[in-house]
Amino acid sequence: SPQELEERPTKENMVLHCGGASLSMAGRSSPGLDEIIEAIYKVSNSSSCLEFARSPVVDVDEDYAPLNVMQREFATVGRGEGVRNMGTQDATTCLIVVFRDSASGVTSLGHLDGCETEATLEAMVKSLGPDVSVIHTTLVGGYQDENEHSRQNLNEVAWFLVKSRWDFLLKTTCVGETNTMRSEGATHNLPRVTGIGVEIETGHVFPARFADRGPVPTLRHLRFLSPEYACNIFDRATHAIRISKFNYTTDPNHIKYLLRLSDKALLQQVSTSPFAESPTFVKDMRAALQFNLEHPHGLGVWPKGAKPTLDFIFGEDATWIPAPHPLVPVPPAGGGAEVTNGQDVNASA
């Protein structure tokens, strides 16, 4: 929580470069939460970010060689690793965070819903590699919702950016008022941008909608029932999507109760933004709940082994297909250092 972060000791080199201001917890005069959020809103209200918020949505299909990140997941990808574009969608009160090492171009994208935010963000930064430079940062998602779920998520991310030990440069930002609209005759606010894509080669960020969510989306949707923080789903050494085993809550009686509800009642029960969800939200939720009933605690889902995973590679038909085992590391282009999820295999810890 922000309160817990506030009590932790700070380091001298942590800086958030934000709209011409440099916010740091080093020194005698540390910024408060309101000052940090105000600086982020200032960037979000800049002409370039306002233009981003009103840009047309790009439909991302298999021609983009995409990697789609779902809620409570992140993925870290470098140039030449088989993925040209990655992104996520359906973020209403959730926050999409993109970290890109300004030196190497290695990029990490996460879809955060407020569960273990600090641990997730730290894992994302560390996955960029052992010697990151200034981290170009993108924040998209969240809006002026009635219950301020979006603001709480933004608060937790903002505290991390200022209090962690890395330097962040805030780039594209579309949050709060900038990401809020209300259609004519509507009684509730709605988010403008709920999905983005990132070009791995250039770092270009754009509003996006993905035709395909990638492999096993119903299983991955169940992360909302998991107490664990977001997991990196891309293995850089093998260029594979890797879904590691995760625990999710199974309460058959409660799940059966939810499945008996009408669509409207189910939406009210399980969504933080029932007036802003995608048209497929209820259908996807019902499929996930039914999957939970049929596979309690992951029964029969993962292969046996000490560290069971479901692995997928990008096939010749431009879709993610089950990977052969054992997976073999892909030689890095140009004879560079071999990597494993952001770490040079020969680098010291």
Solvent accessible surface area in square Angstrom, and as a share of the most:
residue,aa,sasa,rsa
1,S,64,0.41
2,P,12,0.08
3,Q,118,0.52
4,E,96,0.43
5,L,12,0.06
6,E,103,0.46
7,E,145,0.65
8,R,114,0.42
9,P,129,0.81
10,T,60,0.35
11,K,113,0.48
12,E,147,0.66
13,N,91,0.47
14,M,1,0.00
15,V,29,0.17
16,L,0,0.00
17,H,57,0.25
18,C,3,0.02
19,G,38,0.36
20,G,90,0.87
21,A,43,0.33
22,S,73,0.47
23,L,15,0.07
24,S,27,0.17
25,M,20,0.09
26,A,28,0.22
27,G,63,0.61
28,R,250,0.91
29,S,104,0.67
30,S,53,0.34
31,P,11,0.07
32,G,38,0.37
33,L,41,0.20
34,D,110,0.57
35,E,94,0.42
36,I,0,0.00
37,I,3,0.02
38,E,113,0.51
39,A,15,0.12
40,I,0,0.00
41,Y,52,0.20
42,K,133,0.56
43,V,13,0.08
44,S,1,0.01
45,N,71,0.37
46,S,42,0.27
47,S,94,0.61
48,S,76,0.49
49,C,4,0.03
50,L,59,0.29
51,E,123,0.55
52,F,19,0.08
53,A,8,0.06
54,R,141,0.52
55,S,38,0.25
56,P,115,0.72
57,V,69,0.40
58,V,48,0.28
59,D,85,0.44
60,V,1,0.01
61,D,51,0.26
62,E,88,0.39
63,D,101,0.52
64,Y,71,0.27
65,A,6,0.05
66,P,15,0.09
67,L,0,0.00
68,N,5,0.02
69,V,1,0.01
70,M,14,0.06
71,Q,65,0.29
72,R,26,0.10
73,E,0,0.00
74,F,6,0.03
75,A,0,0.00
76,T,0,0.00
77,V,0,0.00
78,G,2,0.02
79,R,111,0.41
80,G,58,0.56
81,E,13,0.06
82,G,47,0.45
83,V,6,0.03
84,R,139,0.51
85,N,10,0.05
86,M,0,0.00
87,G,0,0.00
88,T,0,0.00
89,Q,26,0.12
90,D,52,0.27
91,A,0,0.00
92,T,8,0.05
93,T,6,0.03
94,C,12,0.07
95,L,4,0.02
96,I,0,0.00
97,V,0,0.00
98,V,5,0.03
99,F,0,0.00
100,R,26,0.09
101,D,6,0.03
102,S,50,0.32
103,A,80,0.62
104,S,53,0.34
105,G,2,0.02
106,V,11,0.07
107,T,0,0.00
108,S,0,0.00
109,L,0,0.00
110,G,0,0.00
111,H,3,0.02
112,L,8,0.04
113,D,31,0.16
114,G,30,0.29
115,C,32,0.19
116,E,92,0.41
117,T,9,0.05
118,E,47,0.21
119,A,38,0.30
120,T,1,0.01
121,L,0,0.00
122,E,47,0.21
123,A,25,0.19
124,M,0,0.00
125,V,0,0.00
126,K,92,0.39
127,S,9,0.06
128,L,7,0.03
129,G,13,0.12
130,P,64,0.41
131,D,128,0.66
132,V,33,0.19
133,S,52,0.33
134,V,50,0.29
135,I,0,0.00
136,H,57,0.26
137,T,0,0.00
138,T,7,0.04
139,L,0,0.00
140,V,0,0.00
141,G,1,0.01
142,G,4,0.04
143,Y,10,0.04
144,Q,92,0.41
145,D,10,0.05
146,E,102,0.46
147,N,107,0.55
148,E,114,0.51
149,H,71,0.32
150,S,9,0.06
151,R,76,0.28
152,Q,81,0.36
153,N,16,0.08
154,L,6,0.03
155,N,18,0.09
156,E,28,0.12
157,V,1,0.01
158,A,0,0.00
159,W,11,0.04
160,F,5,0.02
161,L,0,0.00
162,V,0,0.00
163,K,22,0.09
164,S,14,0.09
165,R,96,0.35
166,W,35,0.12
167,D,45,0.23
168,F,0,0.00
169,L,59,0.29
170,L,11,0.05
171,K,96,0.41
172,T,32,0.19
173,T,0,0.00
174,C,0,0.00
175,V,3,0.01
176,G,9,0.09
177,E,114,0.51
178,T,6,0.04
179,N,0,0.00
180,T,19,0.11
181,M,73,0.33
182,R,135,0.49
183,S,57,0.37
184,E,181,0.81
185,G,78,0.75
186,A,38,0.29
187,T,104,0.60
188,H,50,0.22
189,N,31,0.16
190,L,41,0.20
191,P,10,0.06
192,R,83,0.30
193,V,8,0.04
194,T,44,0.26
195,G,4,0.04
196,I,0,0.00
197,G,0,0.00
198,V,1,0.00
199,E,60,0.27
200,I,3,0.02
201,E,111,0.50
202,T,89,0.52
203,G,17,0.16
204,H,101,0.45
205,V,19,0.11
206,F,16,0.07
207,P,5,0.03
208,A,4,0.03
209,R,125,0.45
210,F,11,0.05
211,A,86,0.67
212,D,78,0.41
213,R,53,0.19
214,G,13,0.12
215,P,13,0.08
216,V,51,0.29
217,P,51,0.32
218,T,43,0.25
219,L,4,0.02
220,R,1,0.00
221,H,33,0.15
222,L,0,0.00
223,R,9,0.03
224,F,54,0.22
225,L,46,0.23
226,S,6,0.04
227,P,97,0.61
228,E,64,0.29
229,Y,105,0.40
230,A,2,0.02
231,C,38,0.23
232,N,28,0.14
233,I,0,0.00
234,F,2,0.01
235,D,6,0.03
236,R,17,0.06
237,A,11,0.08
238,T,14,0.08
239,H,37,0.16
240,A,0,0.00
241,I,0,0.00
242,R,69,0.25
243,I,0,0.00
244,S,35,0.23
245,K,103,0.44
246,F,6,0.03
247,N,97,0.50
248,Y,7,0.03
249,T,80,0.46
250,T,20,0.12
251,D,66,0.34
252,P,64,0.40
253,N,121,0.62
254,H,89,0.40
255,I,6,0.03
256,K,97,0.41
257,Y,86,0.33
258,L,10,0.05
259,L,40,0.20
260,R,178,0.65
261,L,34,0.17
262,S,70,0.45
263,D,81,0.42
264,K,155,0.66
265,A,35,0.27
266,L,1,0.00
267,L,35,0.18
268,Q,90,0.40
269,Q,102,0.45
270,V,40,0.23
271,S,15,0.10
272,T,67,0.39
273,S,5,0.03
274,P,26,0.17
275,F,109,0.46
276,A,15,0.12
277,E,38,0.17
278,S,32,0.21
279,P,139,0.87
280,T,62,0.36
281,F,31,0.13
282,V,23,0.13
283,K,151,0.64
284,D,32,0.16
285,M,7,0.03
286,R,58,0.21
287,A,45,0.35
288,A,0,0.00
289,L,2,0.01
290,Q,80,0.35
291,F,44,0.18
292,N,0,0.00
293,L,44,0.22
294,E,107,0.48
295,H,50,0.22
296,P,42,0.27
297,H,127,0.57
298,G,7,0.06
299,L,126,0.63
300,G,73,0.70
301,V,25,0.15
302,W,25,0.09
303,P,67,0.42
304,K,207,0.88
305,G,55,0.53
306,A,109,0.84
307,K,180,0.76
308,P,23,0.14
309,T,22,0.13
310,L,34,0.17
311,D,7,0.04
312,F,19,0.08
313,I,49,0.25
314,F,61,0.25
315,G,12,0.12
316,E,188,0.84
317,D,96,0.50
318,A,28,0.21
319,T,53,0.31
320,W,29,0.10
321,I,67,0.34
322,P,103,0.65
323,A,12,0.09
324,P,88,0.55
325,H,122,0.55
326,P,116,0.73
327,L,31,0.16
328,V,111,0.64
329,P,63,0.40
330,V,57,0.33
331,P,111,0.70
332,P,50,0.32
333,A,89,0.69
334,G,89,0.85
335,G,70,0.68
336,G,43,0.41
337,A,62,0.48
338,E,67,0.30
339,V,25,0.15
340,T,62,0.36
341,N,53,0.27
342,G,2,0.02
343,Q,72,0.32
344,D,51,0.26
345,V,72,0.42
346,N,142,0.73
347,A,41,0.32
348,S,99,0.64
349,A,153,1.19
